[in-house]
Amino acid sequence: MVERYRFLDANSLEISVTAEDPKVLTAPWKARPTKLVRAPFEHVMETACEIDAIPSLMDAAAKDNYGLKK
């Protein structure tokens, strides 16, 4: 499993994941890249959560644009 983190600009991060396992997969499997945008405040808060809670947290964050217009 290879995870790549790349800044697209000062406020955007792209995460890409590739899985390679010749015993199980016929070719490398690539997940759709995920783009994260920096929250509009200076302090980034640390969080700890279970792996299965991450999708619901991401969905909740995506629905709240912090009062900003896109």
matplotlib code that plots the C-alpha trace (Angstrom):
import matplotlib.pyplot as plt

x = [0.0, 1.4, -0.1, 1.0, 0.3, 0.8, 0.1, -1.8, -1.6, -1.2, -4.7, -5.3, -3.8, -4.3, -4.1, -3.7, -3.6, -2.3, -2.4, -0.2, -0.5, 0.4, -0.9, -4.4, -4.7, -4.1, -3.0, -2.3, -5.5, -5.7, -8.3, -9.8, -7.6, -9.1, -8.7, -8.7, -9.0, -7.6, -10.1, -10.5, -8.9, -5.4, -5.3, -5.7, -7.1, -5.9, -8.5, -8.4, -11.1, -11.7, -11.0, -14.7, -15.7, -13.6, -16.2, -18.9, -16.6, -15.5, -19.1, -20.0, -17.1, -18.0, -21.5, -20.4, -18.5, -18.0, -20.3, -18.1, -19.5, -18.0]
y = [0.0, 3.4, 6.6, 9.9, 13.3, 16.3, 20.0, 21.4, 24.9, 26.7, 25.5, 22.1, 18.7, 15.7, 12.1, 9.2, 5.5, 2.6, -1.1, -3.7, -7.4, -9.8, -12.7, -11.2, -8.5, -8.9, -5.2, -2.3, -0.9, 2.9, 4.7, 7.9, 10.8, 12.7, 16.5, 18.2, 21.9, 23.7, 24.9, 28.7, 29.2, 29.2, 26.5, 22.9, 20.8, 17.2, 14.5, 10.8, 8.5, 4.9, 4.1, 3.3, 6.8, 8.6, 8.5, 10.0, 12.7, 13.6, 13.8, 16.1, 18.3, 18.5, 19.6, 22.5, 25.1, 27.2, 29.9, 30.6, 30.9, 28.7]
z = [0.0, -1.0, 0.1, -1.5, 0.0, -2.3, -1.8, -4.8, -3.5, -0.1, 1.0, -0.8, -0.2, -2.4, -1.1, -3.5, -2.6, -4.7, -3.6, -5.2, -4.2, -7.1, -5.0, -4.8, -7.5, -11.3, -11.5, -9.1, -7.6, -7.4, -5.2, -6.5, -5.3, -2.3, -2.1, 1.3, 1.7, 4.7, 7.3, 7.3, 10.7, 11.9, 14.6, 13.4, 16.2, 16.9, 16.8, 17.5, 16.1, 15.1, 11.4, 10.8, 12.0, 9.4, 6.5, 8.7, 10.0, 6.4, 5.3, 8.2, 7.5, 3.7, 4.5, 6.7, 4.6, 7.8, 6.6, 3.5, 0.0, -2.6]

ax = plt.figure().add_subplot(projection="3d")
ax.plot(x, y, z, "-o")
ax.set_aspect("equal")
plt.show()
